[in-house]
Amino acid sequence: MHKLIFTSVFILLLSFKIQAQQGQVSIDEDPQIKRLLAIYKDANANALYYTIQIGFGSYDAAEELKQEASIAFPEYDPKIVFDSPTYRVHVGKFTDRLEAEKKFLEVRQQFPGALLLRPETANR
């Protein structure tokens, strides 16, 4: 009796293995997708936005300031921008002036020399 049950279970499990399927996924992408992504990236690169400059100076000073800003405002990725002859530290990228001014007031409490900027793009 045990031999019959064991054989039945073995055959049942073997049938699951035999019926397993192997598959391959292929994605057909519209050729216009890459073109649209390039247009989107270009539009974002040339978009006007507001940013907050929290300070400037030598590269070492800018790096130190960037570290302070990363701790104080982790939600806004601080960036170092080279504008000859100094390095400037910018925080945030705001498309709405009201939002930028609200954050500017908060940032200015910690960095009194902060400035609210609206950088001009090279294409304008």
KOLMI-701831 format. One line per 10 residues: number of its first residue (from 1); for each residue x, y, z of N, C-alpha, C. Coordinates in nm, 2 decimals. Example, Ala and Ser with C-alpha at 12.3 -4.5 7.8 and 13.67 -1.06 7.14 Angstrom:
1) 1.32,-0.57,0.78,1.23,-0.45,0.78,1.32,-0.33,0.78  1.28,-0.22,0.71,1.37,-0.11,0.71,1.29,0.00,0.79 $
//
This chain:
1) 0.08,-0.12,0.00,0.00,0.00,0.00,0.09,0.13,0.00  0.19,0.13,0.09,0.28,0.25,0.09,0.35,0.27,-0.04  0.39,0.15,-0.10,0.46,0.16,-0.22,0.37,0.22,-0.33  0.24,0.19,-0.33,0.15,0.24,-0.43,0.13,0.39,-0.41  0.12,0.44,-0.29,0.11,0.58,-0.26,0.23,0.66,-0.30  0.35,0.60,-0.26,0.48,0.66,-0.29,0.49,0.68,-0.44  0.46,0.57,-0.51,0.47,0.57,-0.66,0.38,0.68,-0.72  0.26,0.68,-0.67,0.16,0.78,-0.72,0.21,0.92,-0.70  0.26,0.95,-0.58,0.30,1.09,-0.55,0.43,1.12,-0.63  0.51,1.03,-0.65,0.63,1.05,-0.74,0.59,1.08,-0.88 $
11) 0.50,1.00,-0.93,0.46,1.03,-1.07,0.39,1.16,-1.08  0.31,1.20,-0.98,0.24,1.33,-0.98,0.34,1.44,-0.98  0.44,1.44,-0.89,0.54,1.54,-0.89,0.63,1.55,-1.01  0.65,1.43,-1.07,0.73,1.43,-1.20,0.65,1.49,-1.31  0.52,1.48,-1.31,0.44,1.54,-1.42,0.44,1.69,-1.41  0.45,1.74,-1.28,0.46,1.89,-1.27,0.59,1.94,-1.33  0.70,1.87,-1.31,0.83,1.91,-1.36,0.82,1.90,-1.52  0.76,1.80,-1.57,0.76,1.78,-1.71,0.68,1.89,-1.78  0.57,1.94,-1.71,0.48,2.04,-1.77,0.53,2.19,-1.75  0.64,2.20,-1.68,0.69,2.34,-1.65,0.73,2.40,-1.79 $
21) 0.72,2.53,-1.80,0.74,2.60,-1.92,0.86,2.69,-1.91  0.94,2.69,-2.02,1.05,2.78,-2.03,1.00,2.90,-2.12  1.03,3.02,-2.08,0.98,3.13,-2.16,1.09,3.23,-2.19  1.06,3.32,-2.29,1.16,3.42,-2.32,1.07,3.55,-2.35  1.11,3.66,-2.28,1.04,3.78,-2.30,1.11,3.87,-2.40  1.03,3.92,-2.49,1.08,4.02,-2.58,0.99,4.14,-2.58  1.06,4.26,-2.58,0.99,4.39,-2.58,1.00,4.46,-2.71  0.89,4.49,-2.77,0.89,4.56,-2.90,0.87,4.71,-2.86  0.97,4.79,-2.88,0.96,4.93,-2.84,0.94,5.01,-2.97  0.85,5.11,-2.95,0.83,5.20,-3.07,0.96,5.28,-3.09 $
31) 1.00,5.30,-3.21,1.13,5.37,-3.24,1.11,5.52,-3.19  0.99,5.57,-3.18,0.97,5.71,-3.14,1.00,5.74,-2.99  1.01,5.63,-2.91,1.03,5.64,-2.77,1.16,5.71,-2.74  1.27,5.67,-2.81,1.40,5.73,-2.78,1.40,5.88,-2.82  1.33,5.91,-2.93,1.32,6.05,-2.98,1.25,6.13,-2.87  1.14,6.08,-2.82,1.06,6.15,-2.72,1.14,6.17,-2.59  1.22,6.07,-2.55,1.30,6.08,-2.43,1.41,6.19,-2.45  1.46,6.20,-2.57,1.56,6.30,-2.59,1.50,6.44,-2.59  1.38,6.45,-2.64,1.31,6.58,-2.64,1.28,6.62,-2.49  1.23,6.52,-2.41,1.20,6.54,-2.27,1.32,6.59,-2.19 $
41) 1.44,6.52,-2.21,1.56,6.56,-2.14,1.60,6.70,-2.18  1.59,6.73,-2.31,1.63,6.86,-2.36,1.54,6.97,-2.30  1.41,6.94,-2.29,1.32,7.04,-2.23,1.35,7.06,-2.09  1.38,6.96,-2.01,1.41,6.97,-1.87,1.54,7.04,-1.85  1.63,7.02,-1.93,1.76,7.09,-1.92,1.75,7.24,-1.94  1.66,7.28,-2.03,1.65,7.42,-2.06,1.53,7.49,-1.99  1.47,7.42,-1.90,1.36,7.48,-1.83,1.41,7.58,-1.73  1.33,7.68,-1.71,1.36,7.78,-1.61,1.32,7.73,-1.47  1.40,7.76,-1.37,1.37,7.72,-1.24,1.44,7.81,-1.14  1.40,7.80,-1.02,1.46,7.88,-0.91,1.55,7.79,-0.83 $
51) 1.66,7.84,-0.78,1.74,7.77,-0.69,1.79,7.86,-0.58  1.84,7.81,-0.47,1.89,7.89,-0.36,2.04,7.87,-0.35  2.12,7.98,-0.37,2.26,7.97,-0.35,2.29,8.00,-0.20  2.36,7.90,-0.14,2.38,7.92,0.01,2.52,7.97,0.04  2.61,7.98,-0.07,2.74,8.03,-0.04,2.83,8.00,-0.16  2.96,8.05,-0.15,3.05,8.03,-0.26,3.19,8.05,-0.20  3.29,8.01,-0.28,3.43,8.02,-0.24,3.52,7.92,-0.31  3.62,7.88,-0.25,3.71,7.78,-0.31,3.64,7.64,-0.31  3.70,7.55,-0.39,3.64,7.42,-0.40,3.62,7.35,-0.26  3.73,7.36,-0.18,3.72,7.30,-0.05,3.61,7.36,0.04 $
61) 3.60,7.49,0.03,3.49,7.56,0.11,3.36,7.52,0.06  3.34,7.51,-0.07,3.22,7.47,-0.13,3.18,7.33,-0.09  3.28,7.24,-0.09,3.25,7.10,-0.06,3.21,7.09,0.09  3.27,7.17,0.18,3.23,7.17,0.32,3.09,7.22,0.33  3.06,7.33,0.26,2.92,7.39,0.27,2.82,7.29,0.21  2.86,7.22,0.11,2.77,7.12,0.05,2.73,7.01,0.15  2.83,6.97,0.23,2.81,6.87,0.33,2.72,6.92,0.44  2.74,7.04,0.48,2.64,7.10,0.58,2.50,7.11,0.53  2.49,7.15,0.40,2.35,7.16,0.34,2.29,7.02,0.32  2.37,6.92,0.30,2.32,6.78,0.28,2.26,6.73,0.42 $
71) 2.32,6.77,0.53,2.27,6.74,0.66,2.15,6.82,0.69  2.15,6.95,0.67,2.04,7.04,0.70,1.92,7.02,0.62  1.94,7.00,0.49,1.83,6.99,0.39,1.85,6.86,0.30  1.83,6.74,0.36,1.86,6.62,0.28,1.76,6.60,0.16  1.64,6.67,0.17,1.54,6.65,0.07,1.58,6.72,-0.06  1.67,6.82,-0.05,1.71,6.90,-0.17,1.86,6.87,-0.19  1.89,6.80,-0.30,2.03,6.76,-0.33,2.11,6.88,-0.36  2.20,6.92,-0.27,2.29,7.03,-0.30,2.39,7.00,-0.41  2.42,7.10,-0.49,2.51,7.09,-0.60,2.62,7.20,-0.60  2.73,7.16,-0.64,2.84,7.26,-0.65,2.85,7.30,-0.80 $
81) 2.84,7.43,-0.83,2.84,7.49,-0.96,2.96,7.58,-0.97  3.04,7.55,-1.08,3.16,7.64,-1.10,3.12,7.76,-1.18  3.14,7.87,-1.13,3.12,8.00,-1.20,3.25,8.08,-1.18  3.33,8.08,-1.28,3.46,8.14,-1.27,3.46,8.27,-1.19  3.54,8.29,-1.10,3.65,8.21,-1.04,3.62,8.13,-0.92  3.49,8.12,-0.88,3.45,8.06,-0.76,3.36,7.94,-0.78  3.35,7.86,-0.68,3.25,7.75,-0.67,3.13,7.79,-0.59  3.01,7.77,-0.64,2.89,7.81,-0.57,2.81,7.69,-0.53  2.75,7.69,-0.42,2.67,7.58,-0.37,2.52,7.62,-0.39  2.44,7.54,-0.47,2.30,7.56,-0.49,2.22,7.45,-0.42 $
91) 2.11,7.49,-0.37,2.02,7.39,-0.31,1.88,7.40,-0.37  1.83,7.29,-0.42,1.69,7.28,-0.47,1.68,7.33,-0.61  1.57,7.29,-0.67,1.53,7.32,-0.81,1.38,7.34,-0.81  1.34,7.46,-0.80,1.19,7.49,-0.79,1.14,7.56,-0.91  1.03,7.50,-0.96,0.96,7.56,-1.08,0.86,7.67,-1.04  0.82,7.67,-0.91,0.72,7.77,-0.86,0.79,7.87,-0.77  0.78,7.99,-0.80,0.84,8.10,-0.72,0.80,8.10,-0.58  0.67,8.08,-0.55,0.62,8.08,-0.42,0.68,7.97,-0.33  0.69,7.85,-0.39,0.76,7.74,-0.32,0.90,7.77,-0.29  0.97,7.83,-0.39,1.11,7.87,-0.37,1.13,7.97,-0.26 $
101) 1.04,8.07,-0.26,1.05,8.18,-0.15,1.03,8.12,-0.01  0.93,8.03,0.00,0.91,7.96,0.13,1.03,7.89,0.18  1.09,7.81,0.09,1.21,7.74,0.13,1.33,7.83,0.15  1.34,7.94,0.07,1.44,8.04,0.09,1.44,8.09,0.23  1.32,8.13,0.28,1.31,8.18,0.42,1.37,8.08,0.52  1.34,7.95,0.50,1.39,7.85,0.59,1.54,7.83,0.58  1.59,7.83,0.46,1.73,7.81,0.44,1.81,7.93,0.49  1.75,8.05,0.48,1.82,8.17,0.52,1.85,8.18,0.67  1.76,8.11,0.75,1.78,8.10,0.89,1.91,8.03,0.93  1.95,7.93,0.85,2.07,7.86,0.88,2.19,7.91,0.80 $
111) 2.16,7.97,0.68,2.27,8.02,0.59,2.23,8.17,0.56  2.27,8.26,0.65,2.22,8.40,0.63,2.26,8.47,0.50  2.37,8.42,0.44,2.41,8.48,0.31,2.35,8.42,0.19  2.24,8.34,0.21,2.18,8.27,0.09,2.11,8.37,0.00  2.10,8.34,-0.13,2.04,8.42,-0.23,1.94,8.33,-0.31  1.82,8.39,-0.34,1.73,8.32,-0.43,1.76,8.35,-0.57  1.79,8.25,-0.66,1.83,8.28,-0.79,1.74,8.21,-0.89  1.73,8.27,-1.01,1.66,8.21,-1.12,1.77,8.21,-1.24  1.84,8.10,-1.24,1.95,8.08,-1.34,1.90,8.09,-1.48  1.97,8.16,-1.57,1.94,8.16,-1.71,2.00,8.05,-1.78 $
121) 1.94,7.99,-1.87,2.00,7.88,-1.95,2.08,7.94,-2.06  2.17,7.85,-2.11,2.26,7.90,-2.22,2.19,7.93,-2.35  2.07,7.86,-2.37,2.00,7.88,-2.49,1.91,8.00,-2.50  1.90,8.08,-2.39,1.81,8.19,-2.39,1.88,8.32,-2.40 $
//
